[in-house]
Amino acid sequence: MKYIFLALLSGCIYSAHAQESNFFNNSRTILGIHKERTASMGIGDIDNDGDMDIVVANGRHWPGQNKIFINNGRGIFTVSKNLGTEQETSYSTELVDFNGDGFLDIAVGNDMAPNYIFFNDGKGNFTKGNAFGEKYGHTRNIVVADLDNDGDMDILITNRGSENEICLNNGKGVFTEVIGFGNKKDSTIDVEVADMNADGHLDLILANRDDQPNYVYLNDGHLNFTKKIPYGTGNDVTRSVAVTDIDNDGYNDIITANIGEPNVIYFGSKKGTYDRKVVFDSSSDKSYSLSIADLNGDGKTDIIIGNVGAPNTVFINSGDATSWEKINLKDVEYSTYDILTADLNGDGKLDIIESNSDELNLYYFNRFTPKFP
């Protein structure tokens, strides 16, 4: 049964209804049959057959076996295999070509255990490479970007309760130079990379937990991040961030997923501050993850939120980033630590994939009829 209500919240018109028909899930759209302590996933064409495969990082707090799921081309994962031989406390994984051979490698970030690169032979077989970052850090997330503009992909590590790290790639997938970023006392849980002040250098957007202020750290072009700009209330419990120009005014905006408080967009401005904001999700859910994508093909950026103890939700953008339609993915209350989008079945629409801890990992086929702008 559908219900619709409208409310004016911080300048945002918010519409919500329990519509599930646009996202299809059944007993086959799962990744394996085991309930793991999954913390995150990585998505890419691992075996070079033209479809999107998935790497699952299992090991939130306790060691788990990381897994690779191979797509059969129709969005069904009929083959799986282990990544590595050891079980680790894995929190994050990313798929990138680190050594320049044209094949997607896998970086795995572990809590209080070494982080490792796994090199792809081009057929989806992986060999464990060198470690990167602090040997026994508190890795919560890894993000990849070419921060030093040398043509290869570097790794950023957020370490909750210890210094965050930038690990610079020597071009061969070896990370011998490490630079700290943020405050050493930060409880950083997520970071995004984007040029926030249009100077051609990649800046860092930090999400800090534990009632700490969130900041944008500006890059001076030499990987010095001494200037910082606050965003948020100053005592948020922010778990995840995304960056895009969501209102199409030429300035990058910051989208936040918060624990126990509304989720908010902070709009960029000519003066470089983030004072203008809008609440797109007025709930006090424990939002642990978010993703952004154009889900209905109208050329506007939508938002997907992964919650702990509440249904995961999609927010469809009306076009001006102030009015949103809320859709529950499924009427279940899992612990979703990561939520991603990718076209899994090759129909040109972005599907949604959930990383659920202590529950099956689910994905949903997108059934929106495209709306062209």
NUPAVO-112386 format. One record per residue (C-alpha): residue number from 1; residue in three letters; x, y negated, z negated. Coordinates in nm, 4 decimals, padded with zeros to 6 digits. Example, Ala and Ser with C-alpha at 12.3 -4.5 7.8 and 13.67 -1.06 7.14 Angstrom:
2
+-----+------+----------+----------+----------+
! pos ! code !     east !    north !       up !
+-----+------+----------+----------+----------+
!   1 !  Ala !  01.2300 !  00.4500 ! -00.7800 !
!   2 !  Ser !  01.3670 !  00.1060 ! -00.7140 !
+-----+------+----------+----------+----------+
This chain:
373
+-----+------+----------+----------+----------+
! pos ! code !     east !    north !       up !
+-----+------+----------+----------+----------+
!   1 !  Met !  00.0000 !  00.0000 !  00.0000 !
!   2 !  Lys !  00.1415 ! -00.3351 !  00.1024 !
!   3 !  Tyr !  00.1274 ! -00.6506 ! -00.0972 !
!   4 !  Ile !  00.2549 ! -00.9946 ! -00.0178 !
!   5 !  Phe !  00.3282 ! -01.2889 ! -00.2397 !
!   6 !  Leu !  00.4984 ! -01.6216 ! -00.1927 !
!   7 !  Ala !  00.6893 ! -01.8265 ! -00.4454 !
!   8 !  Leu !  00.8988 ! -02.1374 ! -00.4272 !
!   9 !  Leu !  01.2317 ! -02.0633 ! -00.5917 !
!  10 !  Ser !  01.5161 ! -02.3152 ! -00.5911 !
!  11 !  Gly !  01.4114 ! -02.4454 ! -00.2540 !
!  12 !  Cys !  01.3666 ! -02.0973 ! -00.1139 !
!  13 !  Ile !  01.0378 ! -01.9556 !  00.0109 !
!  14 !  Tyr !  01.0469 ! -01.5915 ! -00.0838 !
!  15 !  Ser !  00.8199 ! -01.3258 !  00.0592 !
!  16 !  Ala !  00.8239 ! -00.9676 ! -00.0629 !
!  17 !  His !  00.6366 ! -00.6525 !  00.0250 !
!  18 !  Ala !  00.6830 ! -00.2802 ! -00.0031 !
!  19 !  Gln !  00.7379 ! -00.1991 !  00.3636 !
!  20 !  Glu !  00.9482 !  00.1081 !  00.4308 !
!  21 !  Ser !  00.8523 !  00.1898 !  00.7906 !
!  22 !  Asn !  01.1398 ! -00.0073 !  00.9442 !
!  23 !  Phe !  01.4017 !  00.2181 !  00.7818 !
!  24 !  Phe !  01.3754 !  00.5950 !  00.8229 !
!  25 !  Asn !  01.5239 !  00.8455 !  00.5809 !
!  26 !  Asn !  01.4557 !  01.2176 !  00.5375 !
!  27 !  Ser !  01.6256 !  01.5327 !  00.4090 !
!  28 !  Arg !  01.8773 !  01.5322 !  00.6989 !
!  29 !  Thr !  01.9918 !  01.1727 !  00.6668 !
!  30 !  Ile !  02.2251 !  01.2478 !  00.3782 !
!  31 !  Leu !  02.6005 !  01.2946 !  00.3448 !
!  32 !  Gly !  02.6409 !  01.6385 !  00.1952 !
!  33 !  Ile !  02.4311 !  01.8103 ! -00.0683 !
!  34 !  His !  02.6420 !  01.7312 ! -00.3757 !
!  35 !  Lys !  02.5850 !  01.4493 ! -00.6207 !
!  36 !  Glu !  02.9278 !  01.2941 ! -00.6554 !
!  37 !  Arg !  03.0610 !  00.9907 ! -00.8418 !
!  38 !  Thr !  03.0782 !  00.7965 ! -00.5173 !
!  39 !  Ala !  03.2073 !  00.4402 ! -00.5425 !
!  40 !  Ser !  03.2398 !  00.3308 ! -00.1784 !
!  41 !  Met !  03.2640 !  00.4358 !  00.1847 !
!  42 !  Gly !  03.4511 !  00.3443 !  00.4997 !
!  43 !  Ile !  03.3074 !  00.3717 !  00.8500 !
!  44 !  Gly !  03.4801 !  00.4085 !  01.1861 !
!  45 !  Asp !  03.5452 !  00.6358 !  01.4842 !
!  46 !  Ile !  03.7954 !  00.8673 !  01.3182 !
!  47 !  Asp !  03.8165 !  01.1337 !  01.5920 !
!  48 !  Asn !  03.7930 !  00.9001 !  01.8946 !
!  49 !  Asp !  03.4760 !  01.0540 !  02.0353 !
!  50 !  Gly !  03.2789 !  00.7292 !  02.0546 !
!  51 !  Asp !  03.0608 !  00.7543 !  01.7436 !
!  52 !  Met !  03.0928 !  00.6367 !  01.3857 !
!  53 !  Asp !  03.2268 !  00.8708 !  01.1185 !
!  54 !  Ile !  03.2302 !  00.8133 !  00.7433 !
!  55 !  Val !  03.4902 !  00.8463 !  00.4688 !
!  56 !  Val !  03.3513 !  00.8795 !  00.1157 !
!  57 !  Ala !  03.5522 !  00.7690 ! -00.1890 !
!  58 !  Asn !  03.4537 !  00.9884 ! -00.4836 !
!  59 !  Gly !  03.6068 !  00.9327 ! -00.8229 !
!  60 !  Arg !  03.4442 !  00.6557 ! -01.0215 !
!  61 !  His !  03.6106 !  00.6906 ! -01.3641 !
!  62 !  Trp !  03.6808 !  01.0642 ! -01.3155 !
!  63 !  Pro !  03.8782 !  01.2360 ! -01.0370 !
!  64 !  Gly !  03.6717 !  01.3486 ! -00.7400 !
!  65 !  Gln !  03.7377 !  01.4912 ! -00.3952 !
!  66 !  Asn !  03.7307 !  01.2314 ! -00.1182 !
!  67 !  Lys !  03.5498 !  01.3542 !  00.1922 !
!  68 !  Ile !  03.5328 !  01.2867 !  00.5655 !
!  69 !  Phe !  03.1999 !  01.3315 !  00.7447 !
!  70 !  Ile !  03.2068 !  01.3734 !  01.1242 !
!  71 !  Asn !  02.9177 !  01.2368 !  01.3306 !
!  72 !  Asn !  02.7688 !  01.4684 !  01.5943 !
!  73 !  Gly !  02.6814 !  01.1661 !  01.8112 !
!  74 !  Arg !  02.3182 !  01.1492 !  01.7019 !
!  75 !  Gly !  02.3756 !  01.0173 !  01.3523 !
!  76 !  Ile !  02.3794 !  01.3589 !  01.1859 !
!  77 !  Phe !  02.6939 !  01.4666 !  01.0029 !
!  78 !  Thr !  02.7320 !  01.8366 !  01.0664 !
!  79 !  Val !  03.1043 !  01.8670 !  00.9883 !
!  80 !  Ser !  03.2846 !  01.7577 !  00.6720 !
!  81 !  Lys !  03.6352 !  01.8056 !  00.5407 !
!  82 !  Asn !  03.8479 !  01.6975 !  00.2502 !
!  83 !  Leu !  04.0721 !  01.3931 !  00.2654 !
!  84 !  Gly !  04.3941 !  01.5020 !  00.1012 !
!  85 !  Thr !  04.4471 !  01.7920 ! -00.1330 !
!  86 !  Glu !  04.4242 !  01.6088 ! -00.4648 !
!  87 !  Gln !  04.1230 !  01.4818 ! -00.6527 !
!  88 !  Glu !  04.1676 !  01.1188 ! -00.7514 !
!  89 !  Thr !  03.9859 !  00.8366 ! -00.9307 !
!  90 !  Ser !  03.9009 !  00.6676 ! -00.6009 !
!  91 !  Tyr !  03.7045 !  00.3442 ! -00.5995 !
!  92 !  Ser !  03.7540 !  00.2041 ! -00.2513 !
!  93 !  Thr !  03.8473 !  00.3062 !  00.1008 !
!  94 !  Glu !  03.9052 !  00.1225 !  00.4295 !
!  95 !  Leu !  03.9607 !  00.2447 !  00.7859 !
!  96 !  Val !  04.2178 !  00.0464 !  00.9870 !
!  97 !  Asp !  04.5071 !  00.1172 !  01.2243 !
!  98 !  Phe !  04.7941 !  00.0391 !  00.9886 !
!  99 !  Asn !  05.0889 !  00.1649 !  01.1969 !
! 100 !  Gly !  04.9887 !  00.0364 !  01.5406 !
! 101 !  Asp !  04.9412 !  00.3717 !  01.7143 !
! 102 !  Gly !  04.5789 !  00.3022 !  01.8110 !
! 103 !  Phe !  04.4210 !  00.5437 !  01.5632 !
! 104 !  Leu !  04.2214 !  00.4593 !  01.2512 !
! 105 !  Asp !  04.4100 !  00.5354 !  00.9326 !
! 106 !  Ile !  04.2589 !  00.5443 !  00.5838 !
! 107 !  Ala !  04.3573 !  00.3419 !  00.2783 !
! 108 !  Val !  04.2349 !  00.4686 ! -00.0582 !
! 109 !  Gly !  04.2355 !  00.2590 ! -00.3750 !
! 110 !  Asn !  04.2456 !  00.4449 ! -00.7067 !
! 111 !  Asp !  04.1927 !  00.3478 ! -01.0689 !
! 112 !  Met !  04.5004 !  00.4037 ! -01.2883 !
! 113 !  Ala !  04.6526 !  00.6237 ! -01.0166 !
! 114 !  Pro !  04.8631 !  00.5393 ! -00.7089 !
! 115 !  Asn !  04.6887 !  00.4014 ! -00.3984 !
! 116 !  Tyr !  04.7733 !  00.5787 ! -00.0732 !
! 117 !  Ile !  04.7599 !  00.5487 !  00.3044 !
! 118 !  Phe !  04.6545 !  00.8518 !  00.5112 !
! 119 !  Phe !  04.7770 !  00.8464 !  00.8716 !
! 120 !  Asn !  04.5587 !  00.9727 !  01.1559 !
! 121 !  Asp !  04.7068 !  01.1918 !  01.4287 !
! 122 !  Gly !  04.4375 !  01.0731 !  01.6743 !
! 123 !  Lys !  04.2163 !  01.3763 !  01.6294 !
! 124 !  Gly !  04.0923 !  01.3007 !  01.2819 !
! 125 !  Asn !  04.3634 !  01.4935 !  01.0977 !
! 126 !  Phe !  04.5376 !  01.2993 !  00.8228 !
! 127 !  Thr !  04.8826 !  01.3036 !  00.6648 !
! 128 !  Lys !  04.9428 !  01.1361 !  00.3322 !
! 129 !  Gly !  05.1793 !  00.8402 !  00.3598 !
! 130 !  Asn !  05.3355 !  00.5969 !  00.1168 !
! 131 !  Ala !  05.1719 !  00.4451 ! -00.1873 !
! 132 !  Phe !  05.0866 !  00.0757 ! -00.2003 !
! 133 !  Gly !  05.0327 ! -00.1711 ! -00.4836 !
! 134 !  Glu !  05.0835 ! -00.1250 ! -00.8553 !
! 135 !  Lys !  05.1341 !  00.2413 ! -00.9394 !
! 136 !  Tyr !  04.8842 !  00.2526 ! -01.2240 !
! 137 !  Gly !  04.6654 ! -00.0505 ! -01.1570 !
! 138 !  His !  04.2935 ! -00.0874 ! -01.2116 !
! 139 !  Thr !  04.1923 ! -00.0961 ! -00.8465 !
! 140 !  Arg !  03.8267 ! -00.1744 ! -00.7919 !
! 141 !  Asn !  03.8261 ! -00.2806 ! -00.4293 !
! 142 !  Ile !  04.0562 ! -00.3021 ! -00.1296 !
! 143 !  Val !  04.0107 ! -00.5350 !  00.1663 !
! 144 !  Val !  04.2161 ! -00.5475 !  00.4847 !
! 145 !  Ala !  04.3167 ! -00.8563 !  00.6849 !
! 146 !  Asp !  04.6201 ! -00.9936 !  00.8694 !
! 147 !  Leu !  04.7048 ! -01.2517 !  00.6070 !
! 148 !  Asp !  05.0556 ! -01.3361 !  00.7269 !
! 149 !  Asn !  04.9601 ! -01.3540 !  01.0984 !
! 150 !  Asp !  05.2224 ! -01.1034 !  01.2102 !
! 151 !  Gly !  04.9824 ! -00.8802 !  01.4034 !
! 152 !  Asp !  04.9380 ! -00.5981 !  01.1542 !
! 153 !  Met !  04.6839 ! -00.5393 !  00.8794 !
! 154 !  Asp !  04.7673 ! -00.6172 !  00.5189 !
! 155 !  Ile !  04.5805 ! -00.4960 !  00.2096 !
! 156 !  Leu !  04.4297 ! -00.6983 ! -00.0725 !
! 157 !  Ile !  04.3678 ! -00.5177 ! -00.4006 !
! 158 !  Thr !  04.1313 ! -00.6426 ! -00.6694 !
! 159 !  Asn !  04.2402 ! -00.5147 ! -01.0087 !
! 160 !  Arg !  03.9850 ! -00.5573 ! -01.2820 !
! 161 !  Gly !  04.1718 ! -00.6734 ! -01.5907 !
! 162 !  Ser !  04.5141 ! -00.7107 ! -01.4253 !
! 163 !  Glu !  04.6726 ! -00.9186 ! -01.1517 !
! 164 !  Asn !  04.5289 ! -00.8920 ! -00.8020 !
! 165 !  Glu !  04.7696 ! -00.8016 ! -00.5227 !
! 166 !  Ile !  04.8370 ! -00.8771 ! -00.1569 !
! 167 !  Cys !  05.0361 ! -00.5912 ! -00.0031 !
! 168 !  Leu !  05.2104 ! -00.6978 !  00.3170 !
! 169 !  Asn !  05.2455 ! -00.4455 !  00.5989 !
! 170 !  Asn !  05.5834 ! -00.4099 !  00.7710 !
! 171 !  Gly !  05.4061 ! -00.2978 !  01.0899 !
! 172 !  Lys !  05.4552 !  00.0717 !  01.0217 !
! 173 !  Gly !  05.1977 !  00.1124 !  00.7475 !
! 174 !  Val !  05.4517 !  00.0617 !  00.4714 !
! 175 !  Phe !  05.3797 ! -00.2047 !  00.2089 !
! 176 !  Thr !  05.6995 ! -00.3093 !  00.0360 !
! 177 !  Glu !  05.6245 ! -00.6767 ! -00.0359 !
! 178 !  Val !  05.3572 ! -00.7589 ! -00.2927 !
! 179 !  Ile !  05.2195 ! -01.1040 ! -00.3806 !
! 180 !  Gly !  04.9817 ! -01.1737 ! -00.6678 !
! 181 !  Phe !  04.6670 ! -01.3802 ! -00.6227 !
! 182 !  Gly !  04.4110 ! -01.5312 ! -00.8561 !
! 183 !  Asn !  04.4516 ! -01.5721 ! -01.2291 !
! 184 !  Lys !  04.6224 ! -01.2873 ! -01.4112 !
! 185 !  Lys !  04.3331 ! -01.2793 ! -01.6586 !
! 186 !  Asp !  04.0647 ! -01.2562 ! -01.3887 !
! 187 !  Ser !  03.8253 ! -00.9635 ! -01.3890 !
! 188 !  Thr !  03.8092 ! -00.9634 ! -01.0107 !
! 189 !  Ile !  03.5802 ! -00.6998 ! -00.8677 !
! 190 !  Asp !  03.5542 ! -00.8117 ! -00.5045 !
! 191 !  Val !  03.7287 ! -01.0424 ! -00.2597 !
! 192 !  Glu !  03.6462 ! -01.1641 !  00.0897 !
! 193 !  Val !  03.8820 ! -01.3204 !  00.3415 !
! 194 !  Ala !  03.7807 ! -01.6106 !  00.5664 !
! 195 !  Asp !  03.9004 ! -01.9517 !  00.6813 !
! 196 !  Met !  03.6871 ! -02.1690 !  00.4551 !
! 197 !  Asn !  03.8343 ! -02.5113 !  00.5376 !
! 198 !  Ala !  03.8967 ! -02.4651 !  00.9123 !
! 199 !  Asp !  04.2742 ! -02.5120 !  00.8894 !
! 200 !  Gly !  04.3524 ! -02.1860 !  01.0684 !
! 201 !  His !  04.4605 ! -01.9996 !  00.7546 !
! 202 !  Leu !  04.2730 ! -01.7180 !  00.5824 !
! 203 !  Asp !  04.1499 ! -01.8081 !  00.2357 !
! 204 !  Leu !  04.0361 ! -01.5802 ! -00.0474 !
! 205 !  Ile !  03.6862 ! -01.5760 ! -00.1966 !
! 206 !  Leu !  03.6905 ! -01.4030 ! -00.5352 !
! 207 !  Ala !  03.4011 ! -01.2467 ! -00.7241 !
! 208 !  Asn !  03.4771 ! -01.2191 ! -01.0952 !
! 209 !  Arg !  03.2821 ! -01.0197 ! -01.3495 !
! 210 !  Asp !  03.2634 ! -01.0643 ! -01.7268 !
! 211 !  Asp !  03.1146 ! -01.4158 ! -01.7228 !
! 212 !  Gln !  03.4203 ! -01.5616 ! -01.5514 !
! 213 !  Pro !  03.4103 ! -01.8447 ! -01.2957 !
! 214 !  Asn !  03.4184 ! -01.7558 ! -00.9267 !
! 215 !  Tyr !  03.6661 ! -01.9354 ! -00.7013 !
! 216 !  Val !  03.7714 ! -01.9910 ! -00.3431 !
! 217 !  Tyr !  04.1519 ! -01.9872 ! -00.3270 !
! 218 !  Leu !  04.2846 ! -02.1923 ! -00.0349 !
! 219 !  Asn !  04.5817 ! -02.0678 !  00.1663 !
! 220 !  Asp !  04.8505 ! -02.3296 !  00.2378 !
! 221 !  Gly !  04.9700 ! -02.1295 !  00.5384 !
! 222 !  His !  05.2541 ! -01.9672 !  00.3453 !
! 223 !  Leu !  05.0437 ! -01.7324 !  00.1332 !
! 224 !  Asn !  05.0424 ! -01.9719 ! -00.1586 !
! 225 !  Phe !  04.6963 ! -01.9923 ! -00.3135 !
! 226 !  Thr !  04.7450 ! -02.2704 ! -00.5674 !
! 227 !  Lys !  04.4377 ! -02.4800 ! -00.4819 !
! 228 !  Lys !  04.1057 ! -02.3354 ! -00.5878 !
! 229 !  Ile !  03.7442 ! -02.4464 ! -00.5549 !
! 230 !  Pro !  03.4755 ! -02.3149 ! -00.7907 !
! 231 !  Tyr !  03.1382 ! -02.1818 ! -00.6853 !
! 232 !  Gly !  02.8504 ! -02.0522 ! -00.8940 !
! 233 !  Thr !  02.7478 ! -02.1428 ! -01.2482 !
! 234 !  Gly !  03.0848 ! -02.0764 ! -01.4092 !
! 235 !  Asn !  02.9686 ! -01.7766 ! -01.6106 !
! 236 !  Asp !  02.8123 ! -01.5474 ! -01.3522 !
! 237 !  Val !  02.8540 ! -01.1714 ! -01.3465 !
! 238 !  Thr !  02.9229 ! -01.1454 ! -00.9757 !
! 239 !  Arg !  02.9829 ! -00.7966 ! -00.8392 !
! 240 !  Ser !  03.0056 ! -00.8513 ! -00.4640 !
! 241 !  Val !  03.0422 ! -01.1337 ! -00.2110 !
! 242 !  Ala !  03.0073 ! -01.1829 !  00.1634 !
! 243 !  Val !  03.0979 ! -01.4819 !  00.3780 !
! 244 !  Thr !  02.9353 ! -01.6125 !  00.6953 !
! 245 !  Asp !  02.7847 ! -01.9326 !  00.8329 !
! 246 !  Ile !  02.4351 ! -01.8158 !  00.7511 !
! 247 !  Asp !  02.2603 ! -02.1499 !  00.8191 !
! 248 !  Asn !  02.4584 ! -02.2206 !  01.1387 !
! 249 !  Asp !  02.5823 ! -02.5654 !  01.0342 !
! 250 !  Gly !  02.9482 ! -02.4983 !  01.1122 !
! 251 !  Tyr !  03.0581 ! -02.4242 !  00.7538 !
! 252 !  Asn !  03.1116 ! -02.0850 !  00.5967 !
! 253 !  Asp !  02.8705 ! -01.9957 !  00.3169 !
! 254 !  Ile !  02.9134 ! -01.7536 !  00.0258 !
! 255 !  Ile !  02.6518 ! -01.4872 ! -00.0501 !
! 256 !  Thr !  02.6630 ! -01.3315 ! -00.3956 !
! 257 !  Ala !  02.5284 ! -01.0149 ! -00.5561 !
! 258 !  Asn !  02.5055 ! -01.0555 ! -00.9324 !
! 259 !  Ile !  02.4423 ! -00.8261 ! -01.2261 !
! 260 !  Gly !  02.1342 ! -00.9138 ! -01.4302 !
! 261 !  Glu !  02.0737 ! -01.2514 ! -01.2654 !
! 262 !  Pro !  01.9345 ! -01.3806 ! -00.9343 !
! 263 !  Asn !  02.1351 ! -01.3394 ! -00.6149 !
! 264 !  Val !  02.2349 ! -01.6687 ! -00.4596 !
! 265 !  Ile !  02.3733 ! -01.8232 ! -00.1410 !
! 266 !  Tyr !  02.6200 ! -02.1103 ! -00.1880 !
! 267 !  Phe !  02.6396 ! -02.3265 !  00.1222 !
! 268 !  Gly !  02.9642 ! -02.4703 !  00.2535 !
! 269 !  Ser !  02.9922 ! -02.8414 !  00.3235 !
! 270 !  Lys !  03.2041 ! -03.1037 !  00.4950 !
! 271 !  Lys !  03.3561 ! -03.2069 !  00.1621 !
! 272 !  Gly !  03.4623 ! -02.8482 !  00.0891 !
! 273 !  Thr !  03.2378 ! -02.7822 ! -00.2097 !
! 274 !  Tyr !  02.9568 ! -02.5321 ! -00.2664 !
! 275 !  Asp !  02.7014 ! -02.7383 ! -00.4570 !
! 276 !  Arg !  02.3991 ! -02.6674 ! -00.2368 !
! 277 !  Lys !  02.2505 ! -02.3280 ! -00.3068 !
! 278 !  Val !  01.9415 ! -02.1162 ! -00.2579 !
! 279 !  Val !  01.8129 ! -01.8129 ! -00.4460 !
! 280 !  Phe !  01.7270 ! -01.5416 ! -00.1947 !
! 281 !  Asp !  01.6589 ! -01.2732 ! -00.4570 !
! 282 !  Ser !  01.4949 ! -01.3972 ! -00.7767 !
! 283 !  Ser !  01.5083 ! -01.0619 ! -00.9553 !
! 284 !  Ser !  01.7389 ! -00.9850 ! -01.2459 !
! 285 !  Asp !  01.8413 ! -00.6511 ! -01.0985 !
! 286 !  Lys !  02.1887 ! -00.5129 ! -01.1447 !
! 287 !  Ser !  02.3127 ! -00.5848 ! -00.7923 !
! 288 !  Tyr !  02.6461 ! -00.4114 ! -00.7375 !
! 289 !  Ser !  02.6941 ! -00.4424 ! -00.3632 !
! 290 !  Leu !  02.5843 ! -00.6336 ! -00.0575 !
! 291 !  Ser !  02.6242 ! -00.6285 !  00.3159 !
! 292 !  Ile !  02.5241 ! -00.8714 !  00.5900 !
! 293 !  Ala !  02.4022 ! -00.7884 !  00.9397 !
! 294 !  Asp !  02.1413 ! -00.8782 !  01.2003 !
! 295 !  Leu !  01.9008 ! -00.5927 !  01.1366 !
! 296 !  Asn !  01.6043 ! -00.6975 !  01.3510 !
! 297 !  Gly !  01.7933 ! -00.8297 !  01.6531 !
! 298 !  Asp !  01.6787 ! -01.1910 !  01.6259 !
! 299 !  Gly !  02.0295 ! -01.3352 !  01.6110 !
! 300 !  Lys !  01.9999 ! -01.4285 !  01.2417 !
! 301 !  Thr !  02.2023 ! -01.2831 !  00.9552 !
! 302 !  Asp !  02.0068 ! -01.0639 !  00.7134 !
! 303 !  Ile !  02.1196 ! -00.9404 !  00.3706 !
! 304 !  Ile !  02.1235 ! -00.5880 !  00.2262 !
! 305 !  Ile !  02.1530 ! -00.5435 ! -00.1518 !
! 306 !  Gly !  02.2572 ! -00.2277 ! -00.3366 !
! 307 !  Asn !  02.1276 ! -00.2072 ! -00.6929 !
! 308 !  Val !  02.1908 !  00.0038 ! -01.0006 !
! 309 !  Gly !  01.8683 !  00.1104 ! -01.1714 !
! 310 !  Ala !  01.6395 ! -00.0554 ! -00.9159 !
! 311 !  Pro !  01.5433 !  00.0034 ! -00.5511 !
! 312 !  Asn !  01.7857 ! -00.1188 ! -00.2870 !
! 313 !  Thr !  01.6505 ! -00.4082 ! -00.0855 !
! 314 !  Val !  01.6729 ! -00.5797 !  00.2509 !
! 315 !  Phe !  01.6180 ! -00.9526 !  00.2921 !
! 316 !  Ile !  01.5152 ! -01.0579 !  00.6423 !
! 317 !  Asn !  01.6199 ! -01.4119 !  00.7311 !
! 318 !  Ser !  01.3433 ! -01.6385 !  00.8624 !
! 319 !  Gly !  01.6091 ! -01.8284 !  01.0529 !
! 320 !  Asp !  01.7056 ! -02.1180 !  00.8287 !
! 321 !  Ala !  01.8407 ! -01.9106 !  00.5367 !
! 322 !  Thr !  01.5832 ! -02.0540 !  00.2947 !
! 323 !  Ser !  01.2901 ! -01.8194 !  00.3595 !
! 324 !  Trp !  01.3277 ! -01.4445 !  00.3188 !
! 325 !  Glu !  01.1180 ! -01.1317 !  00.3607 !
! 326 !  Lys !  01.2024 ! -00.8633 !  00.1068 !
! 327 !  Ile !  01.1814 ! -00.4930 !  00.1979 !
! 328 !  Asn !  01.2469 ! -00.2034 ! -00.0392 !
! 329 !  Leu !  01.4537 !  00.0650 !  00.1305 !
! 330 !  Lys !  01.3070 !  00.3415 ! -00.0815 !
! 331 !  Asp !  01.1102 !  00.3592 ! -00.4057 !
! 332 !  Val !  01.3935 !  00.5152 ! -00.6046 !
! 333 !  Glu !  01.6308 !  00.3789 ! -00.8680 !
! 334 !  Tyr !  01.9802 !  00.5043 ! -00.7965 !
! 335 !  Ser !  02.3246 !  00.3679 ! -00.8867 !
! 336 !  Thr !  02.4392 !  00.2226 ! -00.5535 !
! 337 !  Tyr !  02.7979 !  00.0998 ! -00.5742 !
! 338 !  Asp !  02.8434 !  00.0184 ! -00.2064 !
! 339 !  Ile !  02.6090 ! -00.0450 !  00.0837 !
! 340 !  Leu !  02.7172 ! -00.0716 !  00.4472 !
! 341 !  Thr !  02.5777 ! -00.1037 !  00.7984 !
! 342 !  Ala !  02.6768 !  00.0689 !  01.1235 !
! 343 !  Asp !  02.5079 !  00.2045 !  01.4352 !
! 344 !  Leu !  02.5187 !  00.5731 !  01.3488 !
! 345 !  Asn !  02.2964 !  00.7158 !  01.6227 !
! 346 !  Gly !  02.4025 !  00.4961 !  01.9149 !
! 347 !  Asp !  02.0690 !  00.3209 !  01.9701 !
! 348 !  Gly !  02.2147 ! -00.0289 !  01.9419 !
! 349 !  Lys !  02.0614 ! -00.0960 !  01.5987 !
! 350 !  Leu !  02.2509 ! -00.1239 !  01.2728 !
! 351 !  Asp !  02.1625 !  00.1478 !  01.0235 !
! 352 !  Ile !  02.2144 !  00.1314 !  00.6454 !
! 353 !  Ile !  02.4373 !  00.3634 !  00.4411 !
! 354 !  Glu !  02.4292 !  00.3917 !  00.0594 !
! 355 !  Ser !  02.7137 !  00.5000 ! -00.1690 !
! 356 !  Asn !  02.5320 !  00.6430 ! -00.4706 !
! 357 !  Ser !  02.7046 !  00.7519 ! -00.7880 !
! 358 !  Asp !  02.5662 !  01.0704 ! -00.9468 !
! 359 !  Glu !  02.3132 !  01.1030 ! -00.6655 !
! 360 !  Leu !  02.3054 !  01.2031 ! -00.2987 !
! 361 !  Asn !  02.4529 !  00.9534 ! -00.0544 !
! 362 !  Leu !  02.1759 !  00.8443 !  00.1809 !
! 363 !  Tyr !  02.1482 !  00.6594 !  00.5087 !
! 364 !  Tyr !  01.8554 !  00.5023 !  00.6878 !
! 365 !  Phe !  01.7946 !  00.4724 !  01.0602 !
! 366 !  Asn !  01.6893 !  00.1255 !  01.1670 !
! 367 !  Arg !  01.3512 !  00.1242 !  01.3432 !
! 368 !  Phe !  01.3077 ! -00.2487 !  01.3903 !
! 369 !  Thr !  01.1834 ! -00.3546 !  01.7312 !
! 370 !  Pro !  01.4486 ! -00.6038 !  01.8481 !
! 371 !  Lys !  01.3458 ! -00.9699 !  01.8440 !
! 372 !  Phe !  01.5584 ! -01.1651 !  02.0815 !
! 373 !  Pro !  01.6245 ! -01.5309 !  01.9934 !
+-----+------+----------+----------+----------+
